[in-house]
Amino acid sequence: MSTAIRIIRDEHAALVAVLRSIGLLLAESRRRSVLPDVASLRAMLFYIDEFPEKVHHTKESGLLFPMLRKHTKEAAEVLDQLDSDHAISEAAVRDLQHQLLGVEMMSEAPDFAERLSRFEAAAQTYVKGYLEHIRIEEVSVLPLAERVLTADDWVELDAAFLANRDPLTQPDDEYRPLFQRILVTLPAPWGLGSAMAAFHVSYPRHAGT
């Protein structure tokens, strides 16, 4: 397995854990009829905006996907859809952050219940769509990359993905407070395990991996 593929899968696993945790936090708050843990939700949405949106997606759409298009037309429609997802997802997470701020700041407003309901519905839609996006990359794109990319491609990809590491998989001093805030919220069934394990799908086996 190449370094880039390993890093992508690790970053997907961290993101899946965060996305599922958002859903679980909201479900638990509804079950208990209490307000959601706004501070944890804020940290998770900030993480998604700070790293997957600005760094991870950029390297996929800016480097990995063009390499695949250069070698094959096999997944052209899939790659187009993933690029479209990347183009709109940053605005989507910013909208969620704004809605969450409204929930936090307008707790005494007459329309608070409506604000909370809108946020919960938007968050659920966002999580569901993002998990499907990751599943498609894991099932369709990464195996294709392992089949068609060249040794020179992997050298370039490995260098790019090593340059900026996900703070949840490689925590450093800059992101340590964020890492600690999110990590204590992640539920035991997911933690930072394989993204594919969360989808109950196995990776295809390749010689030498």
Biotite code that builds the C-alpha atoms (Angstrom):
import biotite.structure as struc

atoms = struc.array([
    struc.Atom([0.000, 0.000, 0.000], chain_id="A", res_id=1, res_name="MET", atom_name="CA", element="C"),
    struc.Atom([1.373, 3.405, -0.926], chain_id="A", res_id=2, res_name="SER", atom_name="CA", element="C"),
    struc.Atom([1.952, 6.104, 1.663], chain_id="A", res_id=3, res_name="THR", atom_name="CA", element="C"),
    struc.Atom([-0.688, 8.321, 0.025], chain_id="A", res_id=4, res_name="ALA", atom_name="CA", element="C"),
    struc.Atom([-3.349, 5.595, 0.108], chain_id="A", res_id=5, res_name="ILE", atom_name="CA", element="C"),
    struc.Atom([-2.582, 4.852, 3.756], chain_id="A", res_id=6, res_name="ARG", atom_name="CA", element="C"),
    struc.Atom([-2.850, 8.542, 4.670], chain_id="A", res_id=7, res_name="ILE", atom_name="CA", element="C"),
    struc.Atom([-6.095, 8.994, 2.723], chain_id="A", res_id=8, res_name="ILE", atom_name="CA", element="C"),
    struc.Atom([-7.631, 6.002, 4.469], chain_id="A", res_id=9, res_name="ARG", atom_name="CA", element="C"),
    struc.Atom([-6.460, 7.220, 7.869], chain_id="A", res_id=10, res_name="ASP", atom_name="CA", element="C"),
    struc.Atom([-7.930, 10.661, 7.188], chain_id="A", res_id=11, res_name="GLU", atom_name="CA", element="C"),
    struc.Atom([-11.176, 9.132, 5.985], chain_id="A", res_id=12, res_name="HIS", atom_name="CA", element="C"),
    struc.Atom([-11.359, 7.074, 9.175], chain_id="A", res_id=13, res_name="ALA", atom_name="CA", element="C"),
    struc.Atom([-10.927, 10.171, 11.341], chain_id="A", res_id=14, res_name="ALA", atom_name="CA", element="C"),
    struc.Atom([-13.559, 12.050, 9.370], chain_id="A", res_id=15, res_name="LEU", atom_name="CA", element="C"),
    struc.Atom([-16.031, 9.154, 9.533], chain_id="A", res_id=16, res_name="VAL", atom_name="CA", element="C"),
    struc.Atom([-15.599, 9.039, 13.318], chain_id="A", res_id=17, res_name="ALA", atom_name="CA", element="C"),
    struc.Atom([-16.301, 12.765, 13.583], chain_id="A", res_id=18, res_name="VAL", atom_name="CA", element="C"),
    struc.Atom([-19.305, 12.642, 11.256], chain_id="A", res_id=19, res_name="LEU", atom_name="CA", element="C"),
    struc.Atom([-20.863, 9.715, 13.094], chain_id="A", res_id=20, res_name="ARG", atom_name="CA", element="C"),
    struc.Atom([-20.205, 11.455, 16.408], chain_id="A", res_id=21, res_name="SER", atom_name="CA", element="C"),
    struc.Atom([-22.153, 14.504, 15.223], chain_id="A", res_id=22, res_name="ILE", atom_name="CA", element="C"),
    struc.Atom([-25.123, 12.267, 14.507], chain_id="A", res_id=23, res_name="GLY", atom_name="CA", element="C"),
    struc.Atom([-24.814, 10.481, 17.836], chain_id="A", res_id=24, res_name="LEU", atom_name="CA", element="C"),
    struc.Atom([-24.563, 13.722, 19.818], chain_id="A", res_id=25, res_name="LEU", atom_name="CA", element="C"),
    struc.Atom([-27.724, 15.042, 18.208], chain_id="A", res_id=26, res_name="LEU", atom_name="CA", element="C"),
    struc.Atom([-29.584, 11.747, 18.675], chain_id="A", res_id=27, res_name="ALA", atom_name="CA", element="C"),
    struc.Atom([-28.587, 11.599, 22.337], chain_id="A", res_id=28, res_name="GLU", atom_name="CA", element="C"),
    struc.Atom([-29.698, 15.169, 22.989], chain_id="A", res_id=29, res_name="SER", atom_name="CA", element="C"),
    struc.Atom([-33.087, 14.420, 21.446], chain_id="A", res_id=30, res_name="ARG", atom_name="CA", element="C"),
    struc.Atom([-33.413, 11.211, 23.451], chain_id="A", res_id=31, res_name="ARG", atom_name="CA", element="C"),
    struc.Atom([-32.707, 13.047, 26.686], chain_id="A", res_id=32, res_name="ARG", atom_name="CA", element="C"),
    struc.Atom([-34.671, 16.172, 25.664], chain_id="A", res_id=33, res_name="SER", atom_name="CA", element="C"),
    struc.Atom([-31.687, 18.412, 26.367], chain_id="A", res_id=34, res_name="VAL", atom_name="CA", element="C"),
    struc.Atom([-29.733, 20.884, 24.280], chain_id="A", res_id=35, res_name="LEU", atom_name="CA", element="C"),
    struc.Atom([-26.935, 19.351, 22.199], chain_id="A", res_id=36, res_name="PRO", atom_name="CA", element="C"),
    struc.Atom([-23.304, 19.697, 23.275], chain_id="A", res_id=37, res_name="ASP", atom_name="CA", element="C"),
    struc.Atom([-22.679, 22.886, 21.323], chain_id="A", res_id=38, res_name="VAL", atom_name="CA", element="C"),
    struc.Atom([-18.978, 23.154, 22.237], chain_id="A", res_id=39, res_name="ALA", atom_name="CA", element="C"),
    struc.Atom([-18.218, 19.655, 20.912], chain_id="A", res_id=40, res_name="SER", atom_name="CA", element="C"),
    struc.Atom([-20.280, 20.203, 17.781], chain_id="A", res_id=41, res_name="LEU", atom_name="CA", element="C"),
    struc.Atom([-18.487, 23.499, 17.183], chain_id="A", res_id=42, res_name="ARG", atom_name="CA", element="C"),
    struc.Atom([-15.100, 21.788, 17.519], chain_id="A", res_id=43, res_name="ALA", atom_name="CA", element="C"),
    struc.Atom([-16.072, 19.031, 15.086], chain_id="A", res_id=44, res_name="MET", atom_name="CA", element="C"),
    struc.Atom([-17.419, 21.409, 12.464], chain_id="A", res_id=45, res_name="LEU", atom_name="CA", element="C"),
    struc.Atom([-14.338, 23.600, 12.807], chain_id="A", res_id=46, res_name="PHE", atom_name="CA", element="C"),
    struc.Atom([-12.116, 20.548, 12.281], chain_id="A", res_id=47, res_name="TYR", atom_name="CA", element="C"),
    struc.Atom([-14.039, 19.595, 9.111], chain_id="A", res_id=48, res_name="ILE", atom_name="CA", element="C"),
    struc.Atom([-13.744, 23.152, 7.805], chain_id="A", res_id=49, res_name="ASP", atom_name="CA", element="C"),
    struc.Atom([-10.089, 23.482, 8.807], chain_id="A", res_id=50, res_name="GLU", atom_name="CA", element="C"),
    struc.Atom([-8.643, 20.259, 7.419], chain_id="A", res_id=51, res_name="PHE", atom_name="CA", element="C"),
    struc.Atom([-10.819, 18.005, 5.229], chain_id="A", res_id=52, res_name="PRO", atom_name="CA", element="C"),
    struc.Atom([-12.252, 20.968, 3.317], chain_id="A", res_id=53, res_name="GLU", atom_name="CA", element="C"),
    struc.Atom([-9.138, 23.087, 2.919], chain_id="A", res_id=54, res_name="LYS", atom_name="CA", element="C"),
    struc.Atom([-6.417, 20.417, 2.661], chain_id="A", res_id=55, res_name="VAL", atom_name="CA", element="C"),
    struc.Atom([-7.682, 16.867, 2.086], chain_id="A", res_id=56, res_name="HIS", atom_name="CA", element="C"),
    struc.Atom([-10.173, 17.762, -0.649], chain_id="A", res_id=57, res_name="HIS", atom_name="CA", element="C"),
    struc.Atom([-7.703, 20.062, -2.349], chain_id="A", res_id=58, res_name="THR", atom_name="CA", element="C"),
    struc.Atom([-5.193, 17.248, -2.794], chain_id="A", res_id=59, res_name="LYS", atom_name="CA", element="C"),
    struc.Atom([-7.863, 14.867, -4.073], chain_id="A", res_id=60, res_name="GLU", atom_name="CA", element="C"),
    struc.Atom([-9.442, 17.236, -6.603], chain_id="A", res_id=61, res_name="SER", atom_name="CA", element="C"),
    struc.Atom([-6.206, 19.027, -7.468], chain_id="A", res_id=62, res_name="GLY", atom_name="CA", element="C"),
    struc.Atom([-3.879, 16.057, -7.800], chain_id="A", res_id=63, res_name="LEU", atom_name="CA", element="C"),
    struc.Atom([-5.311, 12.545, -7.369], chain_id="A", res_id=64, res_name="LEU", atom_name="CA", element="C"),
    struc.Atom([-8.392, 12.909, -9.561], chain_id="A", res_id=65, res_name="PHE", atom_name="CA", element="C"),
    struc.Atom([-6.540, 14.598, -12.482], chain_id="A", res_id=66, res_name="PRO", atom_name="CA", element="C"),
    struc.Atom([-3.965, 11.777, -12.383], chain_id="A", res_id=67, res_name="MET", atom_name="CA", element="C"),
    struc.Atom([-6.736, 9.209, -12.649], chain_id="A", res_id=68, res_name="LEU", atom_name="CA", element="C"),
    struc.Atom([-8.358, 11.076, -15.544], chain_id="A", res_id=69, res_name="ARG", atom_name="CA", element="C"),
    struc.Atom([-4.994, 11.094, -17.334], chain_id="A", res_id=70, res_name="LYS", atom_name="CA", element="C"),
    struc.Atom([-4.763, 7.299, -17.217], chain_id="A", res_id=71, res_name="HIS", atom_name="CA", element="C"),
    struc.Atom([-8.370, 6.141, -17.608], chain_id="A", res_id=72, res_name="THR", atom_name="CA", element="C"),
    struc.Atom([-11.939, 7.219, -18.372], chain_id="A", res_id=73, res_name="LYS", atom_name="CA", element="C"),
    struc.Atom([-13.282, 4.373, -16.260], chain_id="A", res_id=74, res_name="GLU", atom_name="CA", element="C"),
    struc.Atom([-14.561, 6.521, -13.404], chain_id="A", res_id=75, res_name="ALA", atom_name="CA", element="C"),
    struc.Atom([-15.077, 9.842, -15.186], chain_id="A", res_id=76, res_name="ALA", atom_name="CA", element="C"),
    struc.Atom([-18.662, 10.371, -13.997], chain_id="A", res_id=77, res_name="GLU", atom_name="CA", element="C"),
    struc.Atom([-17.802, 9.331, -10.453], chain_id="A", res_id=78, res_name="VAL", atom_name="CA", element="C"),
    struc.Atom([-14.868, 11.744, -10.324], chain_id="A", res_id=79, res_name="LEU", atom_name="CA", element="C"),
    struc.Atom([-17.025, 14.546, -11.718], chain_id="A", res_id=80, res_name="ASP", atom_name="CA", element="C"),
    struc.Atom([-19.579, 13.951, -8.955], chain_id="A", res_id=81, res_name="GLN", atom_name="CA", element="C"),
    struc.Atom([-16.889, 13.855, -6.264], chain_id="A", res_id=82, res_name="LEU", atom_name="CA", element="C"),
    struc.Atom([-15.407, 17.110, -7.563], chain_id="A", res_id=83, res_name="ASP", atom_name="CA", element="C"),
    struc.Atom([-18.882, 18.645, -7.470], chain_id="A", res_id=84, res_name="SER", atom_name="CA", element="C"),
    struc.Atom([-19.273, 17.460, -3.871], chain_id="A", res_id=85, res_name="ASP", atom_name="CA", element="C"),
    struc.Atom([-15.953, 19.071, -2.978], chain_id="A", res_id=86, res_name="HIS", atom_name="CA", element="C"),
    struc.Atom([-17.003, 22.336, -4.614], chain_id="A", res_id=87, res_name="ALA", atom_name="CA", element="C"),
    struc.Atom([-20.143, 22.701, -2.482], chain_id="A", res_id=88, res_name="ILE", atom_name="CA", element="C"),
    struc.Atom([-19.125, 21.027, 0.782], chain_id="A", res_id=89, res_name="SER", atom_name="CA", element="C"),
    struc.Atom([-17.094, 23.931, 2.182], chain_id="A", res_id=90, res_name="GLU", atom_name="CA", element="C"),
    struc.Atom([-20.099, 26.235, 1.894], chain_id="A", res_id=91, res_name="ALA", atom_name="CA", element="C"),
    struc.Atom([-22.253, 23.526, 3.468], chain_id="A", res_id=92, res_name="ALA", atom_name="CA", element="C"),
    struc.Atom([-20.094, 23.191, 6.579], chain_id="A", res_id=93, res_name="VAL", atom_name="CA", element="C"),
    struc.Atom([-19.892, 26.972, 6.922], chain_id="A", res_id=94, res_name="ARG", atom_name="CA", element="C"),
    struc.Atom([-23.691, 27.102, 6.812], chain_id="A", res_id=95, res_name="ASP", atom_name="CA", element="C"),
    struc.Atom([-23.865, 24.459, 9.547], chain_id="A", res_id=96, res_name="LEU", atom_name="CA", element="C"),
    struc.Atom([-21.438, 26.480, 11.674], chain_id="A", res_id=97, res_name="GLN", atom_name="CA", element="C"),
    struc.Atom([-23.636, 29.556, 11.227], chain_id="A", res_id=98, res_name="HIS", atom_name="CA", element="C"),
    struc.Atom([-26.796, 27.632, 12.094], chain_id="A", res_id=99, res_name="GLN", atom_name="CA", element="C"),
    struc.Atom([-25.120, 26.199, 15.193], chain_id="A", res_id=100, res_name="LEU", atom_name="CA", element="C"),
    struc.Atom([-24.102, 29.702, 16.255], chain_id="A", res_id=101, res_name="LEU", atom_name="CA", element="C"),
    struc.Atom([-27.739, 30.708, 15.921], chain_id="A", res_id=102, res_name="GLY", atom_name="CA", element="C"),
    struc.Atom([-28.770, 27.805, 18.158], chain_id="A", res_id=103, res_name="VAL", atom_name="CA", element="C"),
    struc.Atom([-26.205, 28.873, 20.733], chain_id="A", res_id=104, res_name="GLU", atom_name="CA", element="C"),
    struc.Atom([-26.858, 32.619, 20.647], chain_id="A", res_id=105, res_name="MET", atom_name="CA", element="C"),
    struc.Atom([-30.657, 32.587, 20.229], chain_id="A", res_id=106, res_name="MET", atom_name="CA", element="C"),
    struc.Atom([-31.617, 30.110, 22.943], chain_id="A", res_id=107, res_name="SER", atom_name="CA", element="C"),
    struc.Atom([-34.166, 32.560, 24.390], chain_id="A", res_id=108, res_name="GLU", atom_name="CA", element="C"),
    struc.Atom([-35.686, 33.574, 21.066], chain_id="A", res_id=109, res_name="ALA", atom_name="CA", element="C"),
    struc.Atom([-39.291, 32.643, 20.195], chain_id="A", res_id=110, res_name="PRO", atom_name="CA", element="C"),
    struc.Atom([-38.101, 30.725, 17.123], chain_id="A", res_id=111, res_name="ASP", atom_name="CA", element="C"),
    struc.Atom([-35.400, 28.770, 18.990], chain_id="A", res_id=112, res_name="PHE", atom_name="CA", element="C"),
    struc.Atom([-37.122, 25.399, 18.561], chain_id="A", res_id=113, res_name="ALA", atom_name="CA", element="C"),
    struc.Atom([-37.376, 26.000, 14.815], chain_id="A", res_id=114, res_name="GLU", atom_name="CA", element="C"),
    struc.Atom([-33.698, 26.998, 14.644], chain_id="A", res_id=115, res_name="ARG", atom_name="CA", element="C"),
    struc.Atom([-32.657, 23.845, 16.488], chain_id="A", res_id=116, res_name="LEU", atom_name="CA", element="C"),
    struc.Atom([-34.858, 21.667, 14.300], chain_id="A", res_id=117, res_name="SER", atom_name="CA", element="C"),
    struc.Atom([-33.429, 23.208, 11.124], chain_id="A", res_id=118, res_name="ARG", atom_name="CA", element="C"),
    struc.Atom([-29.885, 22.700, 12.348], chain_id="A", res_id=119, res_name="PHE", atom_name="CA", element="C"),
    struc.Atom([-30.509, 19.078, 13.275], chain_id="A", res_id=120, res_name="GLU", atom_name="CA", element="C"),
    struc.Atom([-32.114, 18.333, 9.913], chain_id="A", res_id=121, res_name="ALA", atom_name="CA", element="C"),
    struc.Atom([-29.312, 20.060, 8.004], chain_id="A", res_id=122, res_name="ALA", atom_name="CA", element="C"),
    struc.Atom([-26.653, 18.261, 10.045], chain_id="A", res_id=123, res_name="ALA", atom_name="CA", element="C"),
    struc.Atom([-28.271, 14.885, 9.423], chain_id="A", res_id=124, res_name="GLN", atom_name="CA", element="C"),
    struc.Atom([-28.433, 15.531, 5.680], chain_id="A", res_id=125, res_name="THR", atom_name="CA", element="C"),
    struc.Atom([-24.831, 16.720, 5.659], chain_id="A", res_id=126, res_name="TYR", atom_name="CA", element="C"),
    struc.Atom([-23.544, 13.693, 7.586], chain_id="A", res_id=127, res_name="VAL", atom_name="CA", element="C"),
    struc.Atom([-25.453, 11.231, 5.407], chain_id="A", res_id=128, res_name="LYS", atom_name="CA", element="C"),
    struc.Atom([-24.180, 12.810, 2.188], chain_id="A", res_id=129, res_name="GLY", atom_name="CA", element="C"),
    struc.Atom([-20.593, 13.057, 3.407], chain_id="A", res_id=130, res_name="TYR", atom_name="CA", element="C"),
    struc.Atom([-20.496, 9.418, 4.527], chain_id="A", res_id=131, res_name="LEU", atom_name="CA", element="C"),
    struc.Atom([-21.724, 8.343, 1.097], chain_id="A", res_id=132, res_name="GLU", atom_name="CA", element="C"),
    struc.Atom([-19.067, 10.540, -0.520], chain_id="A", res_id=133, res_name="HIS", atom_name="CA", element="C"),
    struc.Atom([-16.330, 8.835, 1.501], chain_id="A", res_id=134, res_name="ILE", atom_name="CA", element="C"),
    struc.Atom([-17.769, 5.387, 0.767], chain_id="A", res_id=135, res_name="ARG", atom_name="CA", element="C"),
    struc.Atom([-17.592, 6.044, -2.985], chain_id="A", res_id=136, res_name="ILE", atom_name="CA", element="C"),
    struc.Atom([-13.986, 7.200, -2.724], chain_id="A", res_id=137, res_name="GLU", atom_name="CA", element="C"),
    struc.Atom([-13.060, 4.119, -0.709], chain_id="A", res_id=138, res_name="GLU", atom_name="CA", element="C"),
    struc.Atom([-14.914, 1.607, -2.884], chain_id="A", res_id=139, res_name="VAL", atom_name="CA", element="C"),
    struc.Atom([-14.399, 3.082, -6.361], chain_id="A", res_id=140, res_name="SER", atom_name="CA", element="C"),
    struc.Atom([-11.570, 5.618, -6.458], chain_id="A", res_id=141, res_name="VAL", atom_name="CA", element="C"),
    struc.Atom([-8.793, 4.247, -4.252], chain_id="A", res_id=142, res_name="LEU", atom_name="CA", element="C"),
    struc.Atom([-8.833, 0.724, -5.762], chain_id="A", res_id=143, res_name="PRO", atom_name="CA", element="C"),
    struc.Atom([-8.764, 2.312, -9.224], chain_id="A", res_id=144, res_name="LEU", atom_name="CA", element="C"),
    struc.Atom([-5.787, 4.446, -8.229], chain_id="A", res_id=145, res_name="ALA", atom_name="CA", element="C"),
    struc.Atom([-3.922, 1.369, -7.022], chain_id="A", res_id=146, res_name="GLU", atom_name="CA", element="C"),
    struc.Atom([-4.539, -0.277, -10.407], chain_id="A", res_id=147, res_name="ARG", atom_name="CA", element="C"),
    struc.Atom([-3.716, 2.497, -12.866], chain_id="A", res_id=148, res_name="VAL", atom_name="CA", element="C"),
    struc.Atom([-1.299, 5.007, -11.332], chain_id="A", res_id=149, res_name="LEU", atom_name="CA", element="C"),
    struc.Atom([2.404, 4.782, -12.055], chain_id="A", res_id=150, res_name="THR", atom_name="CA", element="C"),
    struc.Atom([5.388, 4.747, -9.736], chain_id="A", res_id=151, res_name="ALA", atom_name="CA", element="C"),
    struc.Atom([6.085, 8.402, -10.596], chain_id="A", res_id=152, res_name="ASP", atom_name="CA", element="C"),
    struc.Atom([2.482, 9.287, -9.767], chain_id="A", res_id=153, res_name="ASP", atom_name="CA", element="C"),
    struc.Atom([2.826, 7.673, -6.348], chain_id="A", res_id=154, res_name="TRP", atom_name="CA", element="C"),
    struc.Atom([6.036, 9.556, -5.608], chain_id="A", res_id=155, res_name="VAL", atom_name="CA", element="C"),
    struc.Atom([4.219, 12.843, -6.239], chain_id="A", res_id=156, res_name="GLU", atom_name="CA", element="C"),
    struc.Atom([1.112, 11.789, -4.329], chain_id="A", res_id=157, res_name="LEU", atom_name="CA", element="C"),
    struc.Atom([3.078, 10.482, -1.351], chain_id="A", res_id=158, res_name="ASP", atom_name="CA", element="C"),
    struc.Atom([4.960, 13.774, -1.052], chain_id="A", res_id=159, res_name="ALA", atom_name="CA", element="C"),
    struc.Atom([1.757, 15.806, -1.290], chain_id="A", res_id=160, res_name="ALA", atom_name="CA", element="C"),
    struc.Atom([-0.139, 13.832, 1.342], chain_id="A", res_id=161, res_name="PHE", atom_name="CA", element="C"),
    struc.Atom([2.846, 13.736, 3.691], chain_id="A", res_id=162, res_name="LEU", atom_name="CA", element="C"),
    struc.Atom([3.179, 17.524, 3.534], chain_id="A", res_id=163, res_name="ALA", atom_name="CA", element="C"),
    struc.Atom([0.002, 18.284, 5.518], chain_id="A", res_id=164, res_name="ASN", atom_name="CA", element="C"),
    struc.Atom([-1.278, 15.700, 7.972], chain_id="A", res_id=165, res_name="ARG", atom_name="CA", element="C"),
    struc.Atom([-4.702, 15.489, 9.542], chain_id="A", res_id=166, res_name="ASP", atom_name="CA", element="C"),
    struc.Atom([-4.533, 16.815, 13.135], chain_id="A", res_id=167, res_name="PRO", atom_name="CA", element="C"),
    struc.Atom([-6.681, 13.892, 14.319], chain_id="A", res_id=168, res_name="LEU", atom_name="CA", element="C"),
    struc.Atom([-4.249, 11.311, 12.937], chain_id="A", res_id=169, res_name="THR", atom_name="CA", element="C"),
    struc.Atom([-1.014, 13.233, 13.589], chain_id="A", res_id=170, res_name="GLN", atom_name="CA", element="C"),
    struc.Atom([-1.723, 15.679, 16.427], chain_id="A", res_id=171, res_name="PRO", atom_name="CA", element="C"),
    struc.Atom([0.825, 18.436, 16.983], chain_id="A", res_id=172, res_name="ASP", atom_name="CA", element="C"),
    struc.Atom([1.051, 21.321, 19.419], chain_id="A", res_id=173, res_name="ASP", atom_name="CA", element="C"),
    struc.Atom([-0.882, 23.678, 17.137], chain_id="A", res_id=174, res_name="GLU", atom_name="CA", element="C"),
    struc.Atom([-3.951, 21.450, 16.979], chain_id="A", res_id=175, res_name="TYR", atom_name="CA", element="C"),
    struc.Atom([-3.613, 19.592, 20.282], chain_id="A", res_id=176, res_name="ARG", atom_name="CA", element="C"),
    struc.Atom([-6.459, 21.431, 22.097], chain_id="A", res_id=177, res_name="PRO", atom_name="CA", element="C"),
    struc.Atom([-8.787, 20.729, 19.164], chain_id="A", res_id=178, res_name="LEU", atom_name="CA", element="C"),
    struc.Atom([-7.609, 17.102, 19.011], chain_id="A", res_id=179, res_name="PHE", atom_name="CA", element="C"),
    struc.Atom([-8.252, 16.598, 22.720], chain_id="A", res_id=180, res_name="GLN", atom_name="CA", element="C"),
    struc.Atom([-11.677, 18.260, 22.565], chain_id="A", res_id=181, res_name="ARG", atom_name="CA", element="C"),
    struc.Atom([-12.828, 16.005, 19.725], chain_id="A", res_id=182, res_name="ILE", atom_name="CA", element="C"),
    struc.Atom([-11.162, 12.799, 20.878], chain_id="A", res_id=183, res_name="LEU", atom_name="CA", element="C"),
    struc.Atom([-12.971, 12.725, 24.222], chain_id="A", res_id=184, res_name="VAL", atom_name="CA", element="C"),
    struc.Atom([-16.275, 12.983, 22.337], chain_id="A", res_id=185, res_name="THR", atom_name="CA", element="C"),
    struc.Atom([-15.698, 10.149, 19.853], chain_id="A", res_id=186, res_name="LEU", atom_name="CA", element="C"),
    struc.Atom([-17.701, 7.075, 20.888], chain_id="A", res_id=187, res_name="PRO", atom_name="CA", element="C"),
    struc.Atom([-15.959, 3.772, 21.546], chain_id="A", res_id=188, res_name="ALA", atom_name="CA", element="C"),
    struc.Atom([-17.610, 1.770, 18.735], chain_id="A", res_id=189, res_name="PRO", atom_name="CA", element="C"),
    struc.Atom([-15.876, 3.916, 16.119], chain_id="A", res_id=190, res_name="TRP", atom_name="CA", element="C"),
    struc.Atom([-12.858, 5.669, 17.570], chain_id="A", res_id=191, res_name="GLY", atom_name="CA", element="C"),
    struc.Atom([-10.236, 6.137, 14.847], chain_id="A", res_id=192, res_name="LEU", atom_name="CA", element="C"),
    struc.Atom([-10.524, 2.723, 13.206], chain_id="A", res_id=193, res_name="GLY", atom_name="CA", element="C"),
    struc.Atom([-10.826, 1.944, 9.510], chain_id="A", res_id=194, res_name="SER", atom_name="CA", element="C"),
    struc.Atom([-13.336, 4.051, 7.602], chain_id="A", res_id=195, res_name="ALA", atom_name="CA", element="C"),
    struc.Atom([-14.412, 0.968, 5.692], chain_id="A", res_id=196, res_name="MET", atom_name="CA", element="C"),
    struc.Atom([-15.121, -0.912, 8.917], chain_id="A", res_id=197, res_name="ALA", atom_name="CA", element="C"),
    struc.Atom([-17.776, 1.700, 9.655], chain_id="A", res_id=198, res_name="ALA", atom_name="CA", element="C"),
    struc.Atom([-19.392, 0.879, 6.304], chain_id="A", res_id=199, res_name="PHE", atom_name="CA", element="C"),
    struc.Atom([-19.068, -2.898, 6.912], chain_id="A", res_id=200, res_name="HIS", atom_name="CA", element="C"),
    struc.Atom([-17.080, -3.220, 3.678], chain_id="A", res_id=201, res_name="VAL", atom_name="CA", element="C"),
    struc.Atom([-13.684, -4.860, 3.276], chain_id="A", res_id=202, res_name="SER", atom_name="CA", element="C"),
    struc.Atom([-10.803, -3.440, 1.308], chain_id="A", res_id=203, res_name="TYR", atom_name="CA", element="C"),
    struc.Atom([-9.898, -5.439, -1.806], chain_id="A", res_id=204, res_name="PRO", atom_name="CA", element="C"),
    struc.Atom([-6.694, -7.416, -1.344], chain_id="A", res_id=205, res_name="ARG", atom_name="CA", element="C"),
    struc.Atom([-3.710, -6.584, -3.541], chain_id="A", res_id=206, res_name="HIS", atom_name="CA", element="C"),
    struc.Atom([-0.475, -8.390, -3.907], chain_id="A", res_id=207, res_name="ALA", atom_name="CA", element="C"),
    struc.Atom([2.147, -6.940, -1.620], chain_id="A", res_id=208, res_name="GLY", atom_name="CA", element="C"),
    struc.Atom([-0.309, -5.086, 0.635], chain_id="A", res_id=209, res_name="THR", atom_name="CA", element="C"),
])
